[in-house]
Amino acid sequence: ILDVNDNPPELATPYEAAVCEDAKPGQLIQTISVVDRDEPQSGHRFYFTLAPEATNNHHFSLLDIQGK
């Protein structure tokens, strides 16, 4: 039997972020991480994107921190 991706990638822990009204431009708000139980630690590299409706919103962005 071949193992086919039967476990999708998922958030490492439940996340809930809050942004204070006095947050500075460029301030880090939340760091997120994903795991995939099908792959070893050195397995696939994940990437994140904003939802299509948020891509033109200049108030939020995503930044890759050292490939994590």
C-alpha positions as CSV (number, residue, x, y, z in Angstrom):
1,I,0.0,0.0,0.0
2,L,1.4,3.4,-1.0
3,D,1.0,6.3,1.4
4,V,-0.8,9.1,-0.4
5,N,-1.0,12.4,1.4
6,D,-3.8,11.4,3.8
7,N,-2.9,14.1,6.3
8,P,-3.2,17.7,4.9
9,P,-0.9,20.4,6.3
10,E,-2.4,22.1,9.3
11,L,-1.6,24.9,11.7
12,A,0.9,23.8,14.4
13,T,-1.4,25.2,17.1
14,P,-4.6,27.2,17.2
15,Y,-3.8,30.9,16.6
16,E,-5.7,34.0,17.5
17,A,-4.2,37.3,16.8
18,A,-5.2,40.8,18.0
19,V,-4.0,44.1,16.6
20,C,-3.8,47.0,19.0
21,E,-4.9,50.4,17.6
22,D,-1.5,51.8,18.3
23,A,0.4,49.2,16.3
24,K,3.3,50.7,14.3
25,P,3.7,50.2,10.5
26,G,5.8,47.1,9.9
27,Q,5.2,45.7,13.4
28,L,5.1,41.9,13.7
29,I,1.6,40.9,14.7
30,Q,1.6,37.1,14.6
31,T,4.0,34.3,13.7
32,I,2.4,31.1,12.4
33,S,3.7,27.6,11.7
34,V,2.4,24.6,9.8
35,V,3.0,20.9,10.2
36,D,2.3,17.9,8.0
37,R,2.1,14.6,9.7
38,D,2.8,12.8,6.5
39,E,6.3,14.2,6.0
40,P,9.5,14.2,8.1
41,Q,10.8,17.4,9.5
42,S,13.0,17.9,6.5
43,G,10.1,17.3,4.1
44,H,8.2,19.8,2.0
45,R,8.5,23.5,2.5
46,F,5.3,25.4,3.0
47,Y,4.4,28.9,1.8
48,F,1.5,31.1,2.8
49,T,-0.4,33.6,0.7
50,L,-3.1,36.2,1.5
51,A,-6.6,35.4,0.4
52,P,-7.3,37.0,-3.1
53,E,-9.6,39.6,-1.6
54,A,-6.8,40.7,0.8
55,T,-4.0,41.1,-1.8
56,N,-4.8,44.8,-2.5
57,N,-5.0,45.6,1.3
58,H,-1.8,47.4,2.0
59,H,-2.4,47.2,5.8
60,F,-1.3,43.5,6.0
61,S,1.5,41.5,4.5
62,L,3.2,38.1,4.9
63,L,6.9,37.7,5.5
64,D,8.9,34.4,5.4
65,I,11.2,34.2,8.4
66,Q,14.2,32.0,7.6
67,G,12.2,29.5,5.6
68,K,9.7,28.9,8.5
